[in-house]
Amino acid sequence: MKKTLLIVKNITHEGPGLLEASLQDHDIASHCADLSAGEPFPDPGNYRALVVLGGPQSANDETPAMQLQLRQIRIALKEKIPFFGICLGMQSLVKAGGGRVVKCAEKEIGFIAPDGQPYRMELTVTGSEDPLFAGLGKSFPVFQLHGETVELASTDMKLLGSGSFCPIQAVKVGNSAYGLQCHFEVTRAMFSEWTGIDDNLRIMDRTLLMEQFDAIRKEYTETGMKLMNNFLRISSLI
């Protein structure tokens, strides 16, 4: 089991997406636990690496499920198990590592920021030199879906990528734990499903959202696949 990847879903419809495609390309075994379906968060020590995906919950929740999630992530950090968190997964990582999760001054939803410009992530100098972003440029269009953000602890946390409205978009904790605030795992089929499920997306123009996704789909997918493959290399799975 040490050679398998543990994937944790906080809600059923937010699945691994492009990560699953990368796992299939490299014939890598994985186990997926769906917390929203009542499945437990397995011991990360039994796996080679850990991925925690997004969801509508908050890392500040006092629920037993969230408290267990934070404890399991702390185990991964202590045992230096490679970790990759997306959206809520990043916020849980920062919380588990001693940082804070706070409300955004303004929610980031979709592809276009409140100023009318596309959401983008800009790599810091540290980020551009990190193996997670190997083979990539320094700026990417992104998809956002969050109402909370993080404040990094002063020790052992590095800012890898930033944004105009939500400054913290990519972080690293220790040597091999990563988090992305934005979503880079979404396939077109996933996004189409989300537009009919997610409360924030349902009130938006679905046709326009799909057009915006299609406009950046090629670059977005190539970037997402490289990120997933880079994390698998960091985890020594490929």
C-alpha positions in Angstrom: 0.0 0.0 0.0 3.0 2.3 0.5 3.2 2.7 -3.3 -0.3 3.9 -3.7 -1.7 7.4 -3.6 -4.4 8.4 -1.1 -7.0 10.8 -2.5 -9.5 12.4 0.0 -12.7 14.0 -1.3 -14.5 16.4 1.0 -17.6 16.3 -1.3 -18.5 13.7 -3.8 -18.6 15.8 -7.0 -15.2 17.4 -6.4 -13.1 14.5 -7.7 -9.5 14.2 -8.8 -10.2 15.1 -12.4 -6.9 15.7 -14.3 -5.0 13.9 -11.5 -6.9 10.7 -12.3 -5.9 11.0 -15.9 -2.3 11.4 -14.8 -2.5 8.3 -12.6 -4.0 6.3 -15.5 -1.2 7.5 -17.8 1.4 6.2 -15.4 -0.4 3.1 -14.2 -0.3 4.4 -10.6 -2.6 2.8 -8.0 -4.7 5.0 -5.8 -7.4 4.8 -3.1 -10.1 7.4 -2.8 -12.0 8.1 0.4 -15.2 10.2 0.2 -15.7 12.0 3.5 -19.0 13.4 2.5 -20.3 9.8 2.0 -19.3 8.9 5.6 -16.0 7.2 4.7 -13.2 7.6 7.2 -10.0 9.5 6.5 -7.4 6.7 6.3 -4.0 6.7 8.1 -1.8 8.6 5.6 1.2 6.6 7.0 0.0 3.7 4.9 0.4 5.5 1.6 3.2 7.0 -0.5 1.5 10.4 -0.9 -1.7 12.2 0.1 -4.1 14.5 -1.9 -6.9 16.4 -0.3 -9.5 18.0 -2.6 -11.9 20.8 -2.2 -15.4 21.1 -0.7 -17.9 23.5 0.9 -16.7 23.0 4.4 -14.3 25.2 6.3 -11.0 24.2 7.9 -12.3 26.1 10.9 -15.2 23.7 11.4 -15.4 22.0 14.8 -17.0 18.9 13.3 -15.4 15.5 14.1 -14.7 15.0 10.3 -12.7 18.2 10.0 -10.8 17.7 13.3 -9.8 14.2 12.1 -8.8 15.7 8.7 -6.5 18.2 10.4 -5.0 15.4 12.6 -4.3 13.2 9.6 -2.6 16.1 7.7 -0.5 16.8 10.8 0.6 13.1 10.7 1.5 13.5 7.0 3.6 16.7 7.8 5.3 15.0 10.7 6.2 11.9 8.7 7.1 14.0 5.6 4.6 12.3 3.4 4.2 14.2 0.2 1.0 16.2 0.2 -1.1 18.1 -2.3 -4.1 20.1 -1.3 -6.6 21.9 -3.6 -8.8 24.8 -2.3 -10.1 23.4 1.0 -7.3 21.0 0.9 -4.8 23.9 0.9 -6.6 25.7 3.7 -6.6 22.5 5.8 -2.9 22.1 5.2 -2.2 25.7 6.3 -4.4 25.3 9.4 -2.8 21.9 10.3 0.6 23.5 9.9 -0.1 26.4 12.3 -1.4 29.1 10.0 -4.9 30.6 10.0 -8.0 30.3 7.7 -10.0 33.6 7.4 -12.8 34.9 5.2 -11.9 36.6 2.0 -12.7 40.3 1.7 -14.6 39.2 -1.4 -15.3 35.7 -2.7 -13.4 34.6 -5.8 -15.8 32.7 -8.1 -15.3 31.7 -11.7 -12.8 33.0 -14.2 -13.2 36.7 -14.1 -12.2 38.9 -11.2 -14.4 41.8 -9.9 -12.2 44.3 -11.8 -13.2 42.5 -15.1 -9.8 40.9 -15.6 -9.2 37.2 -15.8 -8.1 35.5 -12.5 -4.4 34.6 -12.8 -1.8 33.2 -10.5 1.7 34.7 -10.6 4.6 32.6 -9.3 6.9 34.1 -6.8 10.7 33.7 -7.3 10.5 30.8 -4.8 7.6 29.3 -6.7 9.3 29.6 -10.1 12.3 27.6 -8.7 10.2 24.9 -7.1 9.9 21.4 -8.7 6.1 21.6 -8.5 6.2 24.2 -11.3 9.0 22.7 -13.3 8.5 23.2 -17.0 5.9 25.9 -16.6 5.8 29.6 -17.1 5.4 32.2 -14.3 1.7 33.2 -14.8 -1.4 31.1 -15.4 -5.1 31.7 -15.9 -7.0 30.0 -13.1 -10.5 29.0 -12.0 -11.6 30.1 -8.5 -14.3 28.9 -6.2 -13.7 29.9 -2.6 -14.8 32.3 0.1 -12.0 31.8 2.5 -8.2 32.4 2.4 -5.2 31.7 4.6 -2.6 33.5 6.6 0.7 31.7 6.6 2.6 30.9 9.8 5.9 32.6 10.1 7.9 29.4 10.1 8.1 26.6 7.6 5.6 28.0 5.1 6.5 29.5 1.8 4.4 31.5 -0.7 4.8 30.1 -4.2 2.1 31.9 -6.1 0.0 35.0 -5.6 -3.1 36.6 -7.1 -4.5 40.2 -7.3 -7.5 39.7 -5.1 -6.6 36.7 -3.0 -2.8 37.2 -2.5 -2.1 33.6 -1.4 -2.7 31.2 -4.3 0.1 28.5 -3.8 2.0 27.5 -0.7 4.6 25.0 0.4 4.9 23.6 3.9 8.1 21.9 4.8 9.9 20.1 2.0 7.0 18.2 0.2 3.6 19.5 1.2 1.9 21.8 -1.3 -1.4 23.7 -1.6 -3.2 25.5 -4.4 -6.1 27.9 -3.6 -7.3 27.8 -7.2 -8.5 24.8 -9.0 -6.2 23.1 -11.6 -7.8 19.6 -11.6 -11.0 20.4 -13.4 -12.0 18.7 -16.6 -14.7 20.1 -18.9 -17.1 17.3 -17.9 -16.5 18.1 -14.2 -17.0 21.8 -14.7 -20.2 21.3 -16.6 -21.5 19.2 -13.7 -20.4 21.8 -11.1 -22.3 24.6 -12.8 -25.5 22.7 -12.0 -24.5 21.7 -8.4 -22.5 24.4 -6.8 -24.6 27.2 -5.2 -22.2 30.0 -6.3 -22.0 28.8 -9.9 -25.7 28.0 -10.3 -26.6 31.7 -10.0 -24.2 32.6 -12.8 -24.7 32.4 -16.6 -23.9 28.7 -17.4 -23.4 29.3 -21.1 -21.0 32.1 -20.4 -19.1 30.0 -17.8 -18.7 27.2 -20.3 -17.4 29.6 -23.0 -14.9 31.1 -20.5 -13.7 27.6 -19.7 -13.4 26.6 -23.3 -11.4 29.9 -24.0 -8.6 28.8 -21.7 -9.1 25.0 -21.8 -6.0 24.1 -23.7 -3.6 26.1 -21.6 -5.5 25.2 -18.4 -5.4 21.5 -19.1 -1.7 21.5 -20.1 -0.8 23.4 -17.0 -2.9 21.2 -14.8 -1.4 18.0 -16.2 2.1 19.2 -15.7 1.3 20.2 -12.1 -0.1 16.7 -11.4 2.8 15.0 -13.0 5.3 17.1 -11.2 3.7 16.3 -7.9 3.8 12.6 -8.7 7.5 13.0 -9.4 8.1 14.8 -6.1 6.3 11.8 -4.5 8.6 9.4 -6.3 5.5 7.7 -7.9 6.9 8.3 -11.4 
